[in-house]
Structures are given as structure tokens and as C-alpha cells.
Amino acid sequence: MRKRRFSEEQIVRIVREAERGDQTVAEVARAHGVAENSIYRWRQKYAGLSVPETRRLRELEQENGRLKRLLAERDLEVDALRDLLSGNS
């Protein structure tokens, strides 16, 4: 996995700075060394969130990924058992 250049806290600050309207998105992007598209993508994900909420969002995404892996493993086990039982009939 790629190393993130900015933490969630920094991203929230950059998005708030862009939303404030003192500068254009292009100026904010240039000041922080990111692409405009990154700011727009971050705005979709982090707009209106506070720093604790972004941490909770990250935790929920990690938990969701873990649960999806567990479900996939269980589905594989169920399929293997079905194959085993259908082969014995």
C-alpha cells in the first residue's frame, strides 16, 4: 500500500482552507503541492468532517475491510463443504 503523504488532519485543514474561499482551489493546491483533483476528491470524502470523525471513518473502513475478508473466507469454506457433501452422495 502506498504511504500517504498527508494525514487525515492535514487533509481536513486543506479542504477547509479551499472551502473558505479566500483562495481558489488551484492556489490552495499549488500552496500545498497537490493536484486540484486531489482536493476535489478529498472534498467529496472529508467535507464537513472534523478530525475525530475522520479518525472514526478510517477505523470503520478498516473494520469493514476485515469483515469483508472474513465473509469471503467463510463463503469459501461453505462452498468447499458443499462440494464435499455433493461428492459423497
Backbone as ProteinMPNN parsed JSONL, in Angstrom:
{"seq_chain_A": "MRKRRFSEEQIVRIVREAERGDQTVAEVARAHGVAENSIYRWRQKYAGLSVPETRRLRELEQENGRLKRLLAERDLEVDALRDLLSGNS", "coords_chain_A": {"N_chain_A": [[0.84, -1.172, 0.0], [0.46, 2.247, -0.741], [2.361, 4.84, 0.818], [0.896, 7.356, 2.659], [0.922, 10.766, 1.929], [-0.177, 12.91, 3.227], [-1.718, 13.358, 6.381], [-4.951, 12.529, 7.795], [-5.79, 14.675, 9.325], [-4.341, 16.815, 8.245], [-5.403, 16.806, 5.661], [-8.072, 17.478, 6.158], [-7.707, 20.098, 7.082], [-6.673, 21.298, 4.745], [-8.827, 20.99, 2.986], [-10.773, 22.522, 4.307], [-9.539, 25.011, 4.11], [-9.653, 25.38, 1.349], [-12.402, 25.485, 1.002], [-13.078, 27.756, 2.353], [-12.772, 29.993, 0.735], [-11.062, 32.137, 0.476], [-8.947, 31.822, -1.22], [-8.486, 30.452, -4.513], [-9.196, 27.07, -5.539], [-7.138, 26.1, -7.064], [-4.995, 27.726, -6.245], [-4.748, 26.997, -3.548], [-4.122, 24.303, -3.885], [-1.665, 24.503, -5.22], [-0.171, 25.764, -3.229], [0.054, 23.787, -1.324], [1.198, 21.757, -2.691], [-0.215, 19.778, -4.127], [-2.4, 18.075, -6.453], [-5.174, 19.656, -8.109], [-7.314, 17.946, -8.507], [-6.997, 16.155, -6.425], [-7.754, 17.657, -4.212], [-10.45, 18.103, -4.809], [-11.344, 15.438, -4.737], [-10.771, 14.787, -2.072], [-12.509, 16.591, -0.898], [-14.981, 15.491, -1.5], [-14.895, 13.255, 0.129], [-14.128, 14.112, 2.747], [-15.47, 16.483, 3.384], [-17.031, 18.624, 5.654], [-16.407, 17.07, 7.844], [-14.969, 16.582, 11.064], [-11.766, 16.373, 12.728], [-11.739, 14.191, 14.669], [-13.876, 12.735, 13.617], [-12.879, 11.955, 11.134], [-10.909, 10.189, 11.895], [-12.502, 8.179, 13.019], [-13.902, 7.436, 10.736], [-11.834, 6.27, 9.22], [-11.215, 4.102, 10.917], [-13.635, 2.684, 10.764], [-13.63, 2.026, 8.041], [-11.423, 0.299, 7.947], [-12.326, -1.753, 9.644], [-14.536, -2.599, 8.17], [-13.271, -3.635, 5.878], [-11.906, -5.784, 7.056], [-14.068, -7.344, 7.927], [-15.218, -7.976, 5.463], [-13.224, -9.606, 4.36], [-13.337, -11.754, 6.19], [-15.93, -12.684, 5.65], [-15.63, -13.489, 2.99], [-13.799, -15.582, 3.309], [-15.383, -17.342, 4.834], [-17.409, -17.883, 2.994], [-15.932, -19.297, 1.089], [-15.284, -21.558, 2.588], [-17.843, -22.632, 3.006], [-18.578, -23.219, 0.349], [-16.643, -25.18, -0.199], [-17.408, -27.17, 1.605], [-19.954, -27.785, 0.59], [-19.233, -28.824, -1.905], [-17.834, -31.06, -1.069], [-19.83, -32.509, 0.289], [-21.68, -32.923, -1.783], [-20.223, -34.53, -3.448], [-20.05, -36.902, -2.057], [-22.56, -37.998, -2.213]], "CA_chain_A": [[0.0, 0.0, 0.0], [1.244, 3.476, -0.804], [2.448, 5.658, 2.011], [0.157, 8.593, 2.487], [1.74, 11.951, 2.073], [-0.85, 13.784, 4.179], [-2.584, 12.688, 7.349], [-6.339, 12.965, 7.699], [-5.884, 16.004, 9.923], [-3.847, 17.774, 7.257], [-6.353, 16.847, 4.556], [-9.232, 18.254, 6.622], [-7.306, 21.512, 7.078], [-6.551, 21.754, 3.357], [-10.188, 21.09, 2.438], [-11.404, 23.705, 4.917], [-8.91, 26.185, 3.518], [-10.191, 25.524, -0.001], [-13.816, 25.835, 1.099], [-13.215, 29.083, 2.935], [-12.988, 30.905, -0.372], [-10.062, 33.209, 0.405], [-8.122, 31.498, -2.379], [-9.093, 29.461, -5.402], [-8.738, 25.698, -5.293], [-5.837, 25.978, -7.72], [-3.982, 28.371, -5.393], [-4.567, 26.143, -2.364], [-3.423, 23.102, -4.338], [-0.274, 24.88, -5.505], [0.486, 26.084, -1.955], [0.316, 22.555, -0.576], [1.902, 20.812, -3.556], [-1.077, 18.67, -4.533], [-3.193, 18.342, -7.646], [-6.527, 20.144, -7.843], [-8.199, 16.781, -8.436], [-6.889, 15.584, -5.088], [-8.573, 18.464, -3.31], [-11.851, 17.803, -5.101], [-11.61, 14.079, -4.248], [-10.797, 14.888, -0.621], [-13.707, 17.331, -0.521], [-16.085, 14.541, -1.541], [-14.787, 12.3, 1.22], [-13.914, 14.695, 4.063], [-16.167, 17.763, 3.58], [-17.923, 18.677, 6.804], [-15.964, 16.194, 8.928], [-13.936, 17.084, 11.962], [-10.626, 15.457, 12.835], [-12.128, 12.91, 15.291], [-14.754, 11.999, 12.71], [-12.063, 11.331, 10.093], [-10.276, 9.015, 12.51], [-13.546, 7.165, 13.135], [-14.154, 6.964, 9.377], [-10.735, 5.359, 8.875], [-11.394, 2.883, 11.7], [-14.764, 1.952, 10.204], [-13.209, 1.455, 6.753], [-10.556, -0.845, 8.239], [-13.169, -2.819, 10.165], [-15.334, -3.088, 7.052], [-12.389, -4.481, 5.075], [-11.666, -7.018, 7.806], [-15.289, -8.138, 7.892], [-15.383, -8.493, 4.099], [-12.3, -10.734, 4.221], [-13.883, -12.868, 6.959], [-17.079, -13.201, 4.918], [-15.125, -14.194, 1.811], [-13.234, -16.85, 3.779], [-16.499, -18.204, 5.229], [-18.064, -18.328, 1.761], [-15.083, -20.337, 0.507], [-15.444, -22.766, 3.391], [-19.18, -23.167, 2.718], [-18.512, -23.826, -0.98], [-15.853, -26.402, -0.103], [-18.232, -28.176, 2.275], [-20.995, -28.191, -0.348], [-18.598, -29.701, -2.887], [-17.51, -32.305, -0.37], [-21.072, -33.248, 0.538], [-22.3, -33.335, -3.042], [-19.377, -35.589, -3.987], [-20.295, -38.127, -1.32], [-23.918, -38.513, -2.48]], "C_chain_A": [[0.892, 1.244, 0.0], [1.246, 4.205, 0.529], [1.723, 6.96, 1.739], [1.053, 9.776, 2.768], [1.159, 12.891, 3.128], [-1.694, 12.95, 5.128], [-4.011, 13.204, 7.166], [-6.517, 14.375, 8.247], [-5.428, 17.082, 8.933], [-4.819, 17.916, 6.094], [-7.572, 17.677, 4.938], [-8.898, 19.738, 6.62], [-7.221, 22.071, 5.664], [-7.936, 21.934, 2.736], [-10.907, 22.301, 3.011], [-10.832, 24.99, 4.337], [-9.457, 26.446, 2.114], [-11.654, 25.964, 0.027], [-14.041, 27.237, 1.628], [-13.41, 30.153, 1.873], [-12.025, 32.073, -0.439], [-9.186, 33.051, -0.831], [-8.89, 30.525, -3.259], [-8.526, 28.087, -5.052], [-7.354, 25.501, -5.907], [-4.729, 26.586, -6.864], [-3.698, 27.537, -4.145], [-3.781, 24.892, -2.743], [-1.945, 23.399, -4.577], [0.479, 25.134, -4.203], [0.861, 24.822, -1.18], [0.987, 21.483, -1.422], [1.088, 19.588, -3.923], [-1.824, 19.068, -5.804], [-4.578, 18.84, -7.236], [-7.497, 18.981, -7.685], [-8.156, 16.131, -7.058], [-7.767, 16.345, -4.11], [-10.052, 18.196, -3.551], [-12.236, 16.414, -4.588], [-11.695, 14.073, -2.719], [-12.068, 15.582, -0.154], [-14.917, 16.393, -0.514], [-16.075, 13.632, -0.315], [-14.809, 12.969, 2.598], [-14.67, 15.988, 4.327], [-17.107, 17.662, 4.773], [-17.516, 17.792, 7.967], [-14.941, 16.902, 9.791], [-12.837, 16.026, 12.061], [-11.01, 14.152, 13.537], [-13.033, 12.074, 14.386], [-13.958, 11.324, 11.601], [-11.344, 10.105, 10.643], [-11.277, 7.883, 12.62], [-13.878, 6.575, 11.765], [-13.09, 5.965, 8.954], [-10.872, 4.037, 9.624], [-12.536, 2.032, 11.139], [-14.413, 1.314, 8.864], [-12.321, 0.237, 6.964], [-11.367, -2.027, 8.753], [-14.02, -3.437, 9.059], [-14.506, -4.01, 6.16], [-12.115, -5.815, 5.745], [-12.889, -7.932, 7.756], [-15.547, -8.719, 6.506], [-14.46, -9.684, 3.862], [-12.817, -11.956, 4.965], [-15.065, -13.512, 6.232], [-16.638, -13.988, 3.689], [-14.542, -15.549, 2.203], [-14.346, -17.829, 4.158], [-17.218, -18.739, 3.997], [-17.244, -19.419, 1.07], [-15.232, -21.651, 1.262], [-16.794, -23.429, 3.109], [-19.187, -23.846, 1.351], [-17.74, -25.144, -0.951], [-16.654, -27.517, 0.563], [-19.343, -28.671, 1.359], [-20.431, -29.155, -1.397], [-18.303, -31.067, -2.281], [-18.77, -33.158, -0.152], [-21.752, -33.72, -0.746], [-21.487, -34.46, -3.705], [-19.613, -36.913, -3.309], [-21.645, -38.733, -1.642], [-23.963, -39.482, -3.613]], "O_chain_A": [[1.935, 1.282, 0.653], [0.261, 4.188, 1.268], [1.925, 7.589, 0.7], [1.836, 9.781, 3.718], [1.896, 13.58, 3.832], [-2.308, 11.961, 4.728], [-4.241, 14.192, 6.468], [-7.288, 15.17, 7.71], [-6.062, 18.13, 8.807], [-5.036, 19.021, 5.596], [-8.052, 18.484, 4.143], [-9.718, 20.554, 6.201], [-7.651, 23.197, 5.415], [-8.184, 22.92, 2.041], [-11.578, 23.028, 2.279], [-11.566, 25.95, 4.102], [-9.694, 27.594, 1.737], [-12.09, 26.731, -0.831], [-15.086, 27.839, 1.377], [-14.14, 31.119, 2.094], [-12.152, 32.923, -1.321], [-8.74, 34.038, -1.415], [-9.824, 29.861, -2.809], [-7.513, 27.968, -4.362], [-6.504, 24.817, -5.336], [-3.64, 26.019, -6.768], [-2.546, 27.389, -3.737], [-2.884, 24.47, -2.013], [-1.078, 22.623, -4.175], [1.646, 24.76, -4.083], [1.864, 24.797, -0.467], [1.31, 20.408, -0.915], [1.626, 18.485, -4.021], [-1.87, 20.241, -6.176], [-5.088, 18.497, -6.169], [-8.39, 19.018, -6.839], [-9.167, 15.615, -6.58], [-8.445, 15.744, -3.277], [-10.824, 18.075, -2.6], [-13.334, 16.232, -4.061], [-12.576, 13.436, -2.142], [-12.642, 15.209, 0.869], [-15.774, 16.485, 0.365], [-17.13, 13.283, 0.214], [-15.44, 12.454, 3.521], [-14.526, 16.553, 5.411], [-17.887, 16.715, 4.879], [-18.208, 17.761, 8.985], [-14.151, 17.714, 9.31], [-12.974, 14.921, 11.535], [-10.643, 13.084, 13.048], [-12.96, 10.845, 14.394], [-14.319, 10.23, 11.166], [-11.188, 9.103, 9.945], [-10.935, 6.733, 12.341], [-14.106, 5.372, 11.638], [-13.412, 4.92, 8.387], [-10.67, 2.97, 9.042], [-12.421, 0.81, 11.05], [-14.84, 0.196, 8.575], [-12.448, -0.753, 6.243], [-11.132, -3.168, 8.354], [-14.202, -4.653, 9.016], [-14.994, -5.056, 5.732], [-12.093, -6.855, 5.087], [-12.764, -9.142, 7.568], [-16.044, -9.839, 6.39], [-14.861, -10.663, 3.233], [-12.752, -13.07, 4.447], [-15.187, -14.736, 6.2], [-17.209, -15.035, 3.382], [-14.762, -16.547, 1.516], [-14.262, -19.015, 3.838], [-17.595, -19.91, 3.955], [-17.812, -20.365, 0.523], [-15.297, -22.722, 0.659], [-16.874, -24.652, 2.99], [-19.743, -24.935, 1.207], [-18.133, -26.112, -1.602], [-16.59, -28.671, 0.139], [-19.645, -29.865, 1.353], [-21.055, -30.16, -1.736], [-18.506, -32.1, -2.921], [-18.764, -34.367, -0.382], [-22.334, -34.803, -0.779], [-22.048, -35.258, -4.456], [-19.4, -37.96, -3.92], [-21.854, -39.912, -1.357], [-25.033, -39.992, -3.947]]}, "name": "protein", "num_of_chains": 1, "seq": "MRKRRFSEEQIVRIVREAERGDQTVAEVARAHGVAENSIYRWRQKYAGLSVPETRRLRELEQENGRLKRLLAERDLEVDALRDLLSGNS"}
